[in-house]
Amino acid sequence: MKQIKNADLTLRVDDMTCGHCAGTVKKAVESALPGTQVDADPSSKLVTIRGTVNLSAVKAIVTEAGYTPSESA
């Protein structure tokens, strides 16, 4: 798995519909990937992760939290 250092990764999470959902996604990613900063916006359905990231790992974390990630267009 390729790690991308000091990058911004944006995912679309269509089933992230409220602030609680956004908080759940944010907490899941930040807990699993210490040192990352996560912005989750339920109105745009976008999650941006800053730091050393791996797309496959982030998708797996979001899926495990109960949501459906897709790559942002």
Rosetta silent file (secondary structure, phi, psi, omega in degrees, C-alpha in Angstrom):
SEQUENCE: MKQIKNADLTLRVDDMTCGHCAGTVKKAVESALPGTQVDADPSSKLVTIRGTVNLSAVKAIVTEAGYTPSESA
SCORE:     score description
SCORE:     0.000 S_00000001
   1 L     0.000  127.969 -178.478    0.000    0.000    0.000 S_00000001
   2 L   -83.917  127.510  176.676    1.433    3.327   -1.025 S_00000001
   3 L   -95.465  138.142  176.673    1.509    6.017    1.646 S_00000001
   4 E  -108.770  119.323 -176.294    1.215    9.633    0.575 S_00000001
   5 E   -90.001  142.163  175.848    3.040   11.969    2.946 S_00000001
   6 E    47.631   51.283 -178.263    1.805   15.448    3.818 S_00000001
   7 E  -123.016  163.573  170.964   -1.047   15.292    1.352 S_00000001
   8 E  -105.249  128.258  176.837   -4.715   16.150    1.302 S_00000001
   9 E  -119.930  126.630  179.802   -7.027   13.286    0.442 S_00000001
  10 E  -116.801  129.663  177.152  -10.703   14.026   -0.150 S_00000001
  11 E  -119.469  151.033  172.493  -13.395   11.366   -0.148 S_00000001
  12 E   -99.151  132.375  179.262  -17.107   11.622   -0.779 S_00000001
  13 E  -128.400   89.300 -173.041  -19.283    9.906    1.833 S_00000001
  14 L   -62.781  -27.201 -179.119  -22.878   10.124    0.570 S_00000001
  15 L   -94.036   14.281  171.197  -24.379    8.480    3.657 S_00000001
  16 L   -90.483   96.416 -167.958  -22.755   11.001    6.052 S_00000001
  17 L  -107.182   -8.518 -176.587  -25.923   13.041    6.576 S_00000001
  18 L  -149.035  176.072  179.604  -25.529   14.926    9.869 S_00000001
  19 H   -61.686  -36.095  177.960  -23.069   16.335   12.365 S_00000001
  20 H   -64.736  -42.716  177.160  -23.074   13.119   14.379 S_00000001
  21 H   -59.962  -46.463 -179.850  -22.148   11.135   11.267 S_00000001
  22 H   -60.160  -42.177  178.530  -19.352   13.596   10.495 S_00000001
  23 H   -63.649  -38.584  178.784  -18.046   13.313   14.055 S_00000001
  24 H   -64.246  -45.286  179.340  -18.060    9.524   13.850 S_00000001
  25 H   -64.200  -46.736 -179.687  -16.069    9.537   10.603 S_00000001
  26 H   -57.847  -49.531 -178.235  -13.628   12.160   11.931 S_00000001
  27 H   -63.205  -42.149 -178.941  -13.019   10.259   15.168 S_00000001
  28 H   -61.113  -46.520 -177.553  -12.586    6.917   13.378 S_00000001
  29 H   -69.936  -46.674 -178.576   -9.951    8.244   10.968 S_00000001
  30 H   -64.679  -33.358  178.083   -8.051   10.327   13.530 S_00000001
  31 H   -70.258  -40.537 -177.301   -8.002    7.406   15.993 S_00000001
  32 H   -79.430  -27.194 -177.980   -6.746    4.921   13.403 S_00000001
  33 L  -125.776   76.903 -179.008   -4.258    7.321   11.792 S_00000001
  34 L   -56.049  141.572 -179.738   -2.636    9.429   14.546 S_00000001
  35 L    94.208   -7.172  176.766   -1.191   12.691   13.288 S_00000001
  36 L   -90.720  155.479  172.855   -3.846   13.230   10.637 S_00000001
  37 E  -116.201  133.089 -175.244   -6.291   16.119   10.619 S_00000001
  38 E  -123.588  130.364  171.210   -9.789   15.390    9.383 S_00000001
  39 E  -114.731  121.268  179.422  -12.488   17.792    8.212 S_00000001
  40 E  -120.248  119.400 -176.122  -15.857   16.121    7.665 S_00000001
  41 E  -116.346  105.166 -177.586  -18.641   18.259    6.178 S_00000001
  42 L   -66.547  -24.856 -179.140  -22.072   16.601    6.107 S_00000001
  43 L   -71.850  -37.621  177.859  -23.584   19.323    3.895 S_00000001
  44 L   -93.945  -11.414 -178.658  -21.099   18.724    1.055 S_00000001
  45 L    65.702   25.038 -178.752  -20.642   15.039    2.011 S_00000001
  46 E  -109.699  141.333  175.020  -16.862   15.499    1.746 S_00000001
  47 E  -121.795  122.807  177.981  -14.176   14.270    4.124 S_00000001
  48 E  -112.090  128.279 -179.777  -10.693   15.764    3.780 S_00000001
  49 E  -115.472  127.936  178.333   -7.770   14.068    5.492 S_00000001
  50 E  -113.406  136.990  178.962   -4.434   15.872    5.870 S_00000001
  51 E   130.556 -159.422  177.236   -1.204   14.106    6.760 S_00000001
  52 E   -82.273  113.301 -172.078    0.390   10.809    5.801 S_00000001
  53 E  -130.072  159.751  176.018   -2.462    8.900    4.233 S_00000001
  54 L  -135.271  119.339 -174.620   -3.197    5.752    2.271 S_00000001
  55 H   -54.974  -47.855 -178.563   -6.369    5.733    0.174 S_00000001
  56 H   -62.014  -42.173 -179.592   -7.149    2.047    0.713 S_00000001
  57 H   -65.048  -43.233 -179.285   -6.607    2.310    4.471 S_00000001
  58 H   -64.297  -43.442  178.045   -8.784    5.412    4.782 S_00000001
  59 H   -59.941  -41.489  179.916  -11.592    3.793    2.771 S_00000001
  60 H   -64.719  -40.081  179.675  -11.414    0.714    5.008 S_00000001
  61 H   -64.191  -46.062 -179.480  -11.567    2.855    8.171 S_00000001
  62 H   -64.881  -40.672  177.913  -14.596    4.810    6.925 S_00000001
  63 H   -63.358  -43.582  179.277  -16.316    1.576    5.855 S_00000001
  64 H   -62.996  -29.547  177.741  -15.629   -0.011    9.248 S_00000001
  65 L   -75.604   -7.651  175.464  -17.228    3.052   10.870 S_00000001
  66 L   103.681   16.690 -177.132  -20.414    2.199    8.944 S_00000001
  67 L  -123.398  167.953 -174.708  -20.237    4.568    5.979 S_00000001
  68 L  -115.666   99.419 -179.229  -19.672    4.232    2.235 S_00000001
  69 E   -84.554  150.835  170.759  -16.681    6.188    0.914 S_00000001
  70 E  -143.492  159.510 -179.756  -15.962    6.941   -2.723 S_00000001
  71 E   -70.059  139.043 -179.164  -13.281    9.012   -4.364 S_00000001
  72 L   -70.004  140.050  179.414  -14.223   12.649   -4.709 S_00000001
  73 L   -82.908    0.000    0.000  -14.861   13.814   -8.254 S_00000001
